Amino acid sequence: MYYAIISEDVEDSLGRRTEARPAHLARLETLRDEGRLLLAGPHPAIDAEDPGPAGFSGSLVIAEFESLEAARTWADADPYVSAGVYASVKVKPFRRVLP
C-alpha cells in the first residue's frame, strides 16, 4: 500500500536542508530504484519554482511500504529528521486513484 509522508519544516531550515540533502535524496533514490516511489518533493515557502533564500516549508513523499509501521519507521530514519529540518512528520495511508 502507498503511504503519504507529510513533513513540516522548522523556521529557517534551508541551511540544514542543504547539508542533509545528499543523504535524504539517496534514500529516495533507493525507493525509486525499487519501484516503490510514487512521488517526492519539497513545498517551496513562497509561490515559486525556485524559492531561493525563502527556502521550503516542508516535504511530501508518497511511497509503497509493507505497513503503516514500516512507513513510519522509514520516515523516522530520514536524514532531515536527524538534522532537525522537520518540526513534524505525519504518515498516512494513501490510495492512488488517478492517474
Residue, then its C-alpha position, 0 to 999 in steps of 0.5 A: m500500500y502507498y503511504a503519504i509522508i507529510s513533513e513540516d519544516v522548522e523556521d529557517s531550515l534551508g541551511r540544514r536542508t542543504e547539508a542533509r540533502p545528499a543523504h535524504l535524496a539517496r534514500l529516495e533514490t533507493l525507493r525509486d530504484e525499487g519501484r516503490l516511489l510514487l512521488a517526492g518533493p519539497h513545498p517551496a515557502i513562497d509561490a515559486e519554482d525556485p524559492g531561493p533564500a525563502g527556502f521550503s516549508g516542508s516535504l511530501v513523499i508518497a511511497e509503497f511500504e509493507s505497513l503503516e509501521a514500516a512507513r513510519t519507521w522509514a520516515d523516522a530514519d530520514p536524514y532531515v529528521s536527524a538534522g532537525v529540518y522537520a518540526s513534524v512528520k505525519v504518515k498516512p495511508f494513501r490510495r492512488v486513484l488517478p492517474 
